[in-house]
Amino acid sequence: MELAAADAPIEDRSGPAPLTRPSRPVLPPSAVAYGLAAAAAAALLPTVFSPSLFSLTFTPKLALLLVVAALGAVPLFRLARSSGASFAARGAVAFLVVGLLSALLSSALDVSFFGLYDWGTGWLFWFGCVGAFALGAYLRPAQLNWLLGGIVFAGAVSSVVAVYQVLAKPLGTLGLFDGAQADAMLGNPIHLEALLLGCLALIAARACVDRNRMLWWPLVLLVTVALEFTFERLAVVVIIVIMAVALAVYGLRRAAPFVLLSAAGYALAYISVGSGLGARIASSNSTTTYGTRFSIWKLALASVAHHPFLGVGPGDVVSAIAPHIGVTFAAHLGAGTLPADSHNFVIEVLATTGILGLAAFVAWVGGAALVARGPFLACAVAILAVELVEPLNVGVTPIAMMALGAATVSIAGQPVGLAALRQWWARWRASLAGHGSAAADAGGPEIYDDAGVSPAVAQRAGRRLGASAVVTTVLLAASLFVAVTMLIGDHYMLTTYNDISQAPKIATAKDANRLLPYWAESAAAVSEAYAWAADFNNSGPAPLKEAISWDLTAERRFPGDPILPADIGAMELRLGDRAAARAEDLRSIALDPWTFLSLEGLGTIAKQQGQWRTSLGWYEKALLVAPPANNLRQLIASDEAHLRAG
């Protein structure tokens, strides 16, 4: 006999139980839980924030991403064992392994695991992205609308906030970015741009061909208005591509309303109050806009020659770029400024995890892209297109990876490669035998359920449910512990600086450091509090020595930061220890040859020792990258006068 249709009964009941897919499968509780987790993560990652934290947009998102990583671990393992996305899942596992090895061998273990403060793109970030991908790929087809609802919620809420920011121009928590651009709850308009473009690409199909497509049209208008209010230039190009693809895929008649509404929303915002985009486009040039990115890419790629296989460690772009910076680019960035991101996720992966990491990353993302399709793939592509020229983000990049995983669900039940060949061979033998059960008798393929997992695998997974629950519980407990302490610690960071007219609070700074023992900024906060006491309390050298010891702690957590040794050198010089100050300044310029504070400090040390020519050399070098307000020309003139007199 032949296998009957999914919604029809099997007439011949003399053989084994029919292997058919029910028309309306009942989702097991675990599948419901993972589906709800995916939808909630998609809704909250871009929107969660707290004004009671020092970093009101970054820290809550990173804390939530740690939970996503814990929840996605078991689905990732199951997907890697047997699913339509097995190749991509195995690539993701390999990427995590390579990244972990890179982190363990890096010179900055804390940075490689947790990332830089306010960036957080270390190994745990990638673990969260992989967990998000696994949650998306583990969805059942019936749950795809749950994830769509989560992303649409995030896009709609962010759009409403963006419109409110531009129209109301509030101060404080939801104030405009740089006083002009909408950033909603993402902290930067470039991240809002990426999220809204992904949302627009996702809902394009609904707005074109859905039975109730007219209900989606107001959302299209809202999202495009908010996109223009970001004043980001790349959005114009990507919107045009989305409209062109919609016309090509859905036809002129169906896509015309979507295209017209997208153009109308953008034009309406531009004409009303969003014309700042024109000024940004007019100000774009090869130096400030494109040249900066090209320079960052070139510097990041230069580090690959020194760390080819495993990179410098996840999240530590500063250590990859700083040693190779030239004077022109250093002067362009400004004194004390270094790129913390490669502004291209492919180059970022290569520079921080090396060739091995990039190979695994391509296997993960490329393997998923080969079997992905549909609106979720469009969503992922739109977001990642922005991140080819902009930084990664803890609230947006995981959304792209979750959408990419969900894009594999529609064909996850269809075996590929050797599995597909086995299925063809079994069906051919079954057709010769004249009955469908021959496939099973011949060791043919198993019938896959809606998650792309065979019944035999599902049965074995059921027997291991207890182990999976234990693993998930342990990972979830660990992630919640780190997340909660992270949030409390960042609250103490805010309390340390909550009144700029008063001294930083030493006790609360120490509380923040105790709860955030992996970020240099928490130790530096204690140092600043002691330095303030040394400056204004007339309490002798003791507070300054304490400040130095805390900066040394910060330096151990982030050994690639050239500013920390420069600050230590300045304090050592105040204490009169020129040798220690010189050692710290030399360490600083070894990390970044154009650190202004260290160049100036070395000049000051030489000047105090009467070495006028050496002092002049350091001051002249510092002048090349000096901030606008400085007294270097007077110091140089003084050295030149001493040389003429001598």
C-alpha positions in Angstrom: 0.0 0.0 0.0 1.0 3.6 -0.4 1.2 6.2 2.4 -2.1 8.1 2.5 -2.4 11.9 2.5 -1.8 13.6 5.8 -5.5 14.3 6.4 -6.9 11.0 5.2 -7.3 7.7 7.0 -5.4 4.6 6.1 -7.7 2.0 4.7 -5.5 -1.0 5.1 -5.1 -1.5 8.9 -3.7 -5.0 8.7 -0.1 -3.8 8.7 1.8 -1.7 11.2 0.5 1.6 12.4 0.5 4.2 9.6 3.3 6.7 9.7 1.4 9.8 8.8 1.6 13.4 10.0 -1.5 14.6 11.7 -3.2 17.6 10.2 -3.2 19.5 13.5 -0.4 18.1 15.7 -0.7 18.7 19.4 2.5 20.5 20.5 4.2 18.9 23.5 4.8 21.2 26.5 8.5 21.5 25.8 7.8 22.7 22.3 5.3 25.3 23.6 7.8 26.5 26.2 10.6 26.9 23.6 8.2 28.7 21.2 7.1 31.1 23.9 10.7 31.7 24.9 11.6 32.6 21.3 8.7 34.9 20.9 9.4 36.7 24.2 13.1 37.0 23.5 12.3 38.6 20.1 9.9 41.0 21.7 12.1 42.0 24.6 15.7 42.0 23.3 15.2 45.3 21.3 12.9 46.9 23.8 14.0 46.1 27.3 15.8 49.0 29.1 16.0 50.6 32.5 16.6 54.2 33.5 17.8 52.9 36.9 21.0 51.5 35.3 24.2 53.2 34.3 23.9 51.7 30.8 20.2 51.8 30.5 20.0 50.1 27.1 23.0 47.8 27.0 23.0 46.0 30.4 19.4 44.8 30.4 19.8 43.4 26.9 23.0 41.6 27.6 21.4 40.1 30.8 18.4 38.9 28.8 20.7 37.5 26.1 22.5 35.3 28.7 19.1 33.7 29.5 18.5 33.2 25.7 21.9 31.4 25.5 20.9 29.1 28.4 17.5 28.2 26.9 18.9 27.6 23.4 21.6 25.1 24.5 19.5 21.9 24.5 17.7 22.8 21.2 21.1 23.4 19.6 22.3 20.0 20.7 19.1 18.3 19.3 19.3 20.2 16.0 22.9 19.3 15.6 22.1 15.6 16.1 19.3 15.3 13.6 17.4 17.9 11.7 17.1 19.7 8.5 19.4 22.4 9.9 22.0 19.9 11.3 24.9 21.2 9.2 24.3 24.8 10.3 23.8 23.7 13.9 27.1 21.8 13.9 28.8 24.8 12.4 27.4 26.9 15.3 28.7 24.4 17.8 32.1 24.5 16.1 32.1 28.3 16.2 31.4 28.3 19.9 34.2 25.8 20.5 36.7 27.8 18.4 35.6 31.0 20.1 36.0 29.4 23.5 39.5 28.3 22.7 40.3 31.7 21.3 39.0 33.3 24.5 41.0 31.0 26.8 44.2 31.7 24.9 43.7 35.5 24.6 45.5 38.0 26.7 42.2 39.5 27.9 40.1 36.7 29.3 37.5 38.9 30.8 37.0 40.9 27.6 36.9 37.8 25.5 34.1 36.3 27.6 32.0 39.3 28.5 33.0 41.8 25.8 33.7 45.4 26.4 31.3 47.4 28.7 28.6 49.0 26.6 29.4 46.6 23.7 29.3 43.1 25.2 30.3 41.2 22.0 32.5 38.6 23.6 32.0 34.8 23.6 28.9 35.0 25.8 27.3 37.3 23.1 28.0 34.7 20.4 26.6 32.0 22.7 23.5 34.1 23.0 23.3 34.5 19.2 23.7 30.7 18.7 21.0 30.1 21.3 18.7 32.5 19.5 19.4 30.7 16.3 18.6 27.4 17.9 15.3 28.7 19.4 14.3 29.9 16.0 15.3 26.7 14.2 13.6 24.6 16.8 10.2 26.1 16.3 7.3 24.1 14.8 5.7 25.5 11.7 2.6 26.4 13.7 4.8 28.5 16.0 6.3 30.7 13.3 3.5 33.2 13.8 4.6 33.4 17.5 8.0 34.6 16.5 6.6 36.9 13.9 4.5 38.5 16.6 7.5 39.0 18.8 9.5 40.7 16.2 6.5 42.8 15.0 5.9 43.8 18.7 9.5 45.0 19.0 9.4 46.9 15.7 6.0 48.5 16.4 7.0 49.6 19.9 10.3 50.9 18.7 8.6 52.8 15.9 6.1 54.5 18.3 9.0 55.5 20.6 11.0 56.9 17.6 8.1 59.0 16.4 7.5 60.2 20.0 11.2 61.2 20.3 11.2 63.3 17.1 7.8 64.9 17.6 8.0 65.6 21.4 11.8 66.0 21.7 11.8 64.8 25.3 14.8 65.3 27.6 16.4 62.6 29.7 15.9 58.9 29.3 14.2 59.0 25.8 16.0 62.0 24.5 17.1 62.1 20.9 20.5 60.7 20.1 23.0 63.6 19.7 19.9 65.8 20.0 18.7 64.9 16.5 18.2 61.2 15.7 15.6 58.7 17.0 17.1 55.6 18.6 14.1 54.3 20.6 15.3 51.9 23.2 18.4 50.7 21.4 20.9 53.5 22.4 21.9 54.3 18.8 20.0 55.0 15.6 22.0 52.6 13.6 20.7 49.7 15.7 17.1 51.0 15.4 17.6 51.2 11.6 18.7 47.6 11.5 15.7 46.4 13.6 13.1 48.3 11.6 14.5 47.2 8.2 14.3 43.6 9.4 10.7 44.2 10.6 9.8 45.8 7.3 11.3 42.9 5.3 9.4 40.4 7.5 6.0 41.9 7.1 6.3 42.6 3.4 4.7 39.3 2.5 1.8 39.8 4.9 1.2 43.3 3.5 1.2 42.0 0.0 -0.5 38.6 -0.1 -2.2 38.0 3.3 -5.9 37.7 3.3 -6.1 40.5 5.8 -3.2 42.5 4.3 -4.9 45.8 4.8 -4.5 45.4 8.5 -0.7 45.4 8.0 -0.6 48.6 5.9 -0.7 51.0 8.9 2.3 49.1 10.4 4.2 49.5 7.1 3.5 53.3 7.2 4.6 53.5 10.9 7.8 51.6 10.4 8.9 53.6 7.4 8.2 56.9 9.1 10.3 55.7 12.1 13.1 54.6 9.7 13.4 58.1 8.2 13.5 59.5 11.7 16.7 57.6 12.4 18.4 59.8 9.7 20.5 56.8 8.7 21.6 56.7 5.1 21.7 53.0 4.5 18.0 52.7 5.2 17.2 54.4 1.9 19.1 51.7 -0.1 17.7 48.7 1.8 14.1 50.0 1.6 14.5 50.3 -2.2 15.8 46.7 -2.3 12.9 45.4 -0.2 10.4 47.2 -2.4 12.0 45.8 -5.6 12.0 42.3 -4.2 8.4 42.6 -3.2 7.5 43.6 -6.7 9.5 40.8 -8.3 8.2 38.1 -5.9 4.5 39.1 -5.4 3.8 41.0 -8.6 2.8 44.6 -9.3 -0.9 44.2 -8.4 -0.2 42.7 -5.0 2.9 44.5 -4.0 1.9 48.0 -5.2 0.1 49.0 -2.0 3.1 47.9 0.1 5.5 49.8 -2.2 3.4 53.0 -2.2 2.9 53.0 1.5 6.6 52.4 2.2 7.6 55.3 -0.1 4.8 57.5 1.3 5.8 56.9 4.9 9.4 57.7 4.3 8.5 60.8 2.2 6.0 62.0 4.8 8.6 61.8 7.6 11.2 63.5 5.4 8.9 66.4 4.4 7.6 66.9 7.9 10.4 66.9 10.4 12.9 64.4 9.2 14.9 66.4 6.7 18.0 65.9 8.8 18.7 62.9 6.6 19.5 65.3 3.7 22.1 67.1 5.8 23.7 63.7 6.8 23.9 62.6 3.2 25.3 65.9 2.1 28.0 65.6 4.8 29.0 62.1 3.7 32.4 61.9 2.2 35.2 59.5 1.6 37.0 60.5 4.8 34.4 60.8 7.5 31.9 58.2 6.3 33.4 55.6 4.1 37.1 56.2 4.8 36.6 55.6 8.5 35.1 52.2 7.9 37.7 51.2 5.3 40.4 52.2 7.7 38.9 50.1 10.5 38.5 47.1 8.2 42.1 47.5 7.0 43.5 47.7 10.5 41.4 44.7 11.7 42.6 42.6 8.8 46.2 43.6 9.5 45.9 41.9 12.9 45.0 38.6 11.2 48.6 38.3 10.0 49.7 38.3 13.7 46.9 36.1 15.0 45.9 34.0 12.0 44.2 30.9 13.4 42.3 32.0 16.5 42.4 35.8 16.4 42.9 38.1 19.4 39.8 36.8 21.3 36.1 37.4 20.9 35.0 41.0 21.5 38.6 42.4 21.8 38.6 44.5 18.6 40.6 47.2 20.4 43.6 44.9 20.8 43.3 44.0 17.1 43.2 47.5 15.8 45.1 49.8 18.2 48.7 48.6 17.6 48.4 49.2 13.9 46.8 52.7 13.9 48.6 55.4 11.9 48.9 59.1 12.8 46.4 60.2 10.2 43.7 57.9 11.4 44.5 58.6 15.1 44.1 62.3 14.5 40.8 61.7 12.6 39.4 59.6 15.5 40.5 62.1 18.2 42.5 61.8 21.3 41.6 58.8 23.5 39.2 57.3 20.9 39.6 53.8 19.5 37.1 51.7 17.5 35.5 49.0 19.7 33.8 47.2 16.8 34.9 46.3 13.2 31.7 47.7 11.7 31.5 44.5 9.7 30.5 41.2 11.3 32.5 39.1 8.9 35.7 41.0 9.5 34.9 41.1 13.2 34.7 37.3 13.3 37.9 36.9 11.3 39.9 39.4 13.5 38.7 38.1 16.8 38.4 34.3 16.2 40.8 33.9 13.3 40.5 31.8 10.2 39.2 28.8 12.1 36.5 30.9 13.7 35.5 32.4 10.3 35.3 28.9 8.7 33.0 27.7 11.5 30.9 30.9 11.3 30.5 30.5 7.5 29.4 26.8 8.1 26.8 28.1 10.6 25.4 31.1 8.8 26.0 29.9 5.3 24.7 26.4 6.1 21.5 27.9 7.4 21.2 30.2 4.5 21.3 27.3 2.0 18.2 25.7 3.5 16.4 28.9 4.5 13.6 30.7 2.7 10.7 33.0 3.2 10.1 36.2 5.1 12.2 35.3 8.0 15.2 34.9 5.7 14.4 38.4 4.4 14.4 39.7 7.9 17.8 38.2 8.7 19.3 39.5 5.5 18.0 43.0 6.0 19.5 43.2 9.5 22.8 41.6 8.6 23.1 43.9 5.6 23.2 46.8 8.0 25.8 45.1 10.2 28.1 44.7 7.2 28.9 48.4 7.7 27.7 49.0 11.3 28.5 47.5 14.7 27.1 44.3 16.2 24.5 44.8 18.9 23.2 42.7 21.8 19.6 43.6 21.1 19.5 43.3 17.3 22.0 40.7 16.1 20.4 37.9 18.0 17.1 38.8 16.3 18.7 38.3 12.9 20.1 34.9 14.0 16.7 33.8 15.4 15.0 34.8 12.2 17.6 32.9 10.2 17.0 29.8 12.3 13.2 30.2 11.8 13.7 30.5 8.1 15.0 26.9 8.1 11.8 25.6 9.7 9.7 25.5 6.6 11.9 22.8 5.0 13.4 21.3 8.1 11.4 18.1 7.6 13.0 17.5 4.2 16.2 15.5 4.5 19.1 16.8 2.5 22.3 15.3 1.1 22.8 11.6 1.9 19.6 11.5 3.9 17.7 12.6 0.8 19.4 10.0 -1.3 18.5 7.3 1.2 14.9 8.5 1.1 14.8 8.3 -2.7 16.4 4.8 -2.6 13.9 3.5 -0.1 10.9 4.9 -2.0 12.2 3.3 -5.2 12.5 -0.1 -3.5 9.1 0.4 -2.0 7.6 1.1 -5.4 9.2 -2.2 -6.7 7.8 -4.1 -3.7 4.4 -2.6 -4.1 3.8 -1.5 -0.6 4.9 1.5 1.4 6.2 -0.5 4.4 9.1 -1.7 2.4 10.9 1.6 3.1 10.9 0.8 6.8 11.8 -2.8 6.3 14.7 -1.8 4.0 16.1 0.5 6.6 14.8 3.5 4.7 14.2 7.0 5.9 12.0 7.7 8.9 9.0 10.0 8.6 9.9 13.4 10.0 7.6 15.4 12.3 6.9 19.1 12.0 10.1 20.0 13.9 12.3 18.1 11.4 13.1 15.4 13.9 12.4 11.7 13.3 10.1 9.8 15.7 13.0 7.5 16.7 15.1 10.5 17.6 12.1 12.1 19.4 11.6 8.9 21.4 15.3 8.7 22.4 15.1 12.4 23.3 12.1 11.6 25.5 14.1 9.1 27.4 16.8 11.8 27.9 14.2 14.4 28.9 15.4 14.3 32.5 19.0 15.0 31.5 18.0 17.8 29.2 15.9 19.4 31.9 18.9 19.2 34.3 21.2 20.8 31.8 18.7 23.6 31.0 18.0 24.2 34.7 21.7 24.4 35.5 22.5 26.8 32.6 19.4 28.9 33.3 20.3 29.2 37.0 23.8 30.3 36.1 22.6 32.8 33.5 20.1 34.2 35.9 22.7 34.6 38.6 25.1 36.5 36.3 22.2 38.5 34.8 20.8 39.6 38.2 24.2 40.5 39.6 25.0 42.3 36.4 21.9 44.5 36.7 22.4 45.2 40.4 26.1 46.0 39.8 25.2 48.4 37.0 22.7 50.1 39.3 25.5 50.7 41.7 27.5 52.1 38.8 24.7 54.6 38.2 24.6 55.4 42.0 28.3 56.1 42.0 27.9 58.9 39.5 24.3 60.0 40.1 25.3 63.5 41.0 28.0 65.1 38.9 28.3 68.0 41.4 29.5 65.6 44.1 32.3 63.2 44.4 31.9 59.6 43.1 30.9 57.4 46.0 33.7 55.0 47.0 31.5 52.5 48.8 28.9 52.2 46.0 31.8 52.0 43.5 33.2 49.1 45.4 29.8 47.4 45.5 29.6 47.7 41.7 33.1 46.3 41.3 32.2 43.3 43.6 29.2 42.5 41.4 30.9 43.3 38.1 34.4 41.7 38.5 34.9 41.2 34.8 34.6 44.7 33.4 37.4 47.3 33.8 34.9 50.1 34.2 33.8 49.0 37.6 37.4 49.0 39.0 38.0 52.3 37.2 35.0 53.8 39.0 36.6 53.0 42.3 39.8 54.6 41.0 38.0 57.7 40.0 36.4 58.0 43.4 39.8 57.8 45.1 41.4 60.2 42.6 38.6 62.7 43.3 39.3 62.4 47.0 43.0 63.0 46.4 42.2 66.2 44.4 39.7 67.8 46.6 40.1 66.4 50.2 43.7 67.3 50.7 44.2 63.9 52.3 47.8 63.3 51.2 49.1 60.7 48.8 47.1 57.7 50.2 44.0 58.1 48.0 46.1 58.5 44.9 47.9 55.3 45.7 44.6 53.6 46.1 43.4 55.0 42.8 46.5 53.6 41.1 45.9 50.1 42.6 42.3 50.1 41.4 43.4 51.2 37.9 45.9 48.4 37.9 43.0 46.0 38.6 41.1 47.5 35.7 44.3 47.1 33.5 44.5 43.4 34.3 40.9 43.0 33.2 41.4 44.9 29.9 45.2 44.7 29.1 44.6 46.0 25.6 43.3 49.4 26.7 46.1 52.0 26.2 44.2 54.7 28.2 44.4 52.8 31.5 48.3 52.8 31.7 48.3 56.4 30.5 46.1 57.3 33.5 48.3 55.3 35.8 51.4 57.0 34.5 49.8 60.5 35.1 49.1 59.6 38.7 52.5 58.0 39.2 54.0 61.3 38.0 51.9 63.3 40.5 53.4 61.1 43.2 56.9 61.9 41.9 57.8 58.4 40.7 59.1 59.3 37.2 60.4 55.8 36.5 57.0 54.1 37.2 55.2 56.8 35.2 57.6 56.4 32.2 57.1 52.6 32.3 53.3 53.0 32.2 53.5 55.6 29.4 55.7 53.3 27.3 53.3 50.4 27.9 50.5 52.6 26.7 52.2 53.6 23.4 53.2 50.0 22.8 49.4 49.3 22.8 48.6 52.4 20.7 51.6 54.4 19.4 49.4 57.6 19.3 48.0 57.7 22.8 48.0 61.4 23.4 48.1 61.3 27.2 51.2 59.0 27.2 53.0 61.1 24.5 52.4 64.2 26.5 53.3 62.4 29.8 56.7 61.2 28.3 57.4 64.8 27.2 56.6 66.1 30.7 58.9 63.5 32.3 61.8 64.4 30.0 61.1 68.1 30.6 61.3 67.6 34.4 64.7 65.9 33.9 66.0 68.7 31.7 66.1 66.6 28.6 64.9 69.3 26.3 65.4 67.6 22.9 63.7 64.4 24.1 60.9 66.4 25.6 60.5 68.4 22.3 60.3 65.2 20.3 57.5 63.7 22.5 55.6 67.0 22.5 55.8 67.4 18.7 54.6 63.8 18.2 51.7 64.5 20.7 50.8 67.6 18.8 49.9 65.5 15.7 47.0 63.9 17.6 46.3 66.5 20.2 42.7 67.6 21.1 41.7 71.2 20.1 42.3 72.6 23.6 45.9 72.0 24.6 49.0 73.9 25.6 51.6 71.9 23.6 52.7 74.8 21.5 53.7 76.8 24.6 55.6 73.7 25.9 57.3 73.2 22.5 58.3 76.9 22.5 59.8 76.5 25.9 61.8 73.5 24.9 63.1 75.3 21.8 64.1 78.3 23.9 66.1 76.0 26.2 67.8 74.4 23.3 68.8 77.7 21.8 70.0 78.9 25.1 72.1 75.8 25.6 
